Amino acid sequence: MSTAEIVKAIIAKHSELVAAEPGTRIAEDSRLDELGIDSLGMLEIVFDIEEQLDIELPFDVGNPEEYANATVGDLLGRIEALLAKK
Amino acid sequence: MPRNEDRRVAVTGLGIVSPVGSELESFWQRVVRGETGIKPCSFDSSFDPLEILAAQVEDFDPDAHFPARLMTQLDRNTQFAIVAARSAVADAGLVLDDDERPHAAVIMGTGIGGIGTLEQGYARFYGEHNARLHPLTVPRAMANSCASQISMALGLKGEAFAVSSACASATHAIGTAMRLIKWGEADVVLAGGTEAMIFPTPVRAWRALRVMSEDGCRPFCATRNGMVLGEGAGVLVLEAAGRAHRRGARIYGYVDGYGATADAADLTAPQVDGASHAITRALRSAGFAPDSVQYVNAHGTGTRINDAVETQAIRASFGPAADRLMVSSSKAVLGHLMGAAGAAEAVITLLALQRQLVPPTAGWTKADPDCDLDIVPNVARPAAIRRALSNSFAFGGLNAVLALSAREEVVDD
């Protein structure tokens, strides 16, 4: 699986929207909050990503500006930058 | 104090998750038949493989009860608690309107909370040398998680908290809940207890105390040699009798009194005085004369000391009436459910009052002069029982006793 596929699968696992509507597609321009991901869900997403990709992903979920307006693509961009530095 | 019938505390719903089943009727049948849930359990470890006796909850599939997204929030003890609470509410046919939810309370007992979650964290850190712990370790392990998650699952917004007093936790919780209703602070309270600590390290910690039996739990029997760990949850729906009557609820019985004391003596050894004073307080709190009580569901752990001390405490509180009492322990069937024990045993005592059938002390083979009460050995006994007690005596010297009565019981003032 590509990094994008791994990350989307993790996001789907924690999305209230996907739980309610299983067919929902996770697109790069999907906003995390609109996918029904709250701060606890975001914590779990960060944890799962760090576990599966073996990176440290700095992400201040206590700061709404860090994630509330972020899209899946924004998150992926950060992850790919970190992976490139490895 | 004149008794206010409207504020008498009716029990209208019972929910259970136990080593002998999580459906009320089959649970009761196994208790009555003395069919134990205690079995050999293996705890594999490369350096210390161990097989012990324990009473585990089997056939409990968390996926059948909770969506995957919620599961990471729920320790096993909290899963048990929520399932028992939902069962109790369904059993009660309880429907709360928007004016009632803000006052509906939740009081849950647990001896130790989410110790399984903590163990996973320690295993990861010390065992696997992985410093990245799951982000929900803290809210999952916290002792109040059971009360919090029940309040969230059922939308109950009144007073909610967890009580911790080891093996007496659930009895303290139910007693405190009784007071809330009697004092007019709440009309509906979900109260009980939960515990899940049959994991590799807690099991070894229990063994280190040398109170565990290697061949079975035999309360009040001359051959008894220790307790057996169990796990599970019990939740009671307590309701102001006025509300229960107005909605035509089925009433199992009433929680009429509660007594609690501390031994202020030894950390683990039970004391006759502390236990007896708790029994006497419960009787007085309910206005029960000793000779008006027919049945005591004993703490009856199956250790040498508990059962002998409990016998003396019952004799001290009941005097000559002790010779006419039926006294049985459910722990030979359930194992010791720790923070849930008082709830499971209150459920059993209420069913005994409802069905007019005294459950037996299972596993009993030989009389012990130190336990010279009518302990209803091995076979359930149909009997006219109007009033009963449920005893819990905890490590730390904390004692709690509930005084319960049957549905038709007329209380004399």
HADDOCK unambig.tbl for C-alpha pairs under 7 A between the chains (distance, minus, plus):
assign (segid A and resid 14 and name CA) (segid B and resid 69 and name CA) 5.86 0.50 0.50
assign (segid A and resid 43 and name CA) (segid B and resid 135 and name CA) 6.30 0.50 0.50
assign (segid A and resid 44 and name CA) (segid B and resid 135 and name CA) 6.51 0.50 0.50
assign (segid A and resid 47 and name CA) (segid B and resid 134 and name CA) 6.87 0.50 0.50
assign (segid A and resid 47 and name CA) (segid B and resid 135 and name CA) 6.96 0.50 0.50
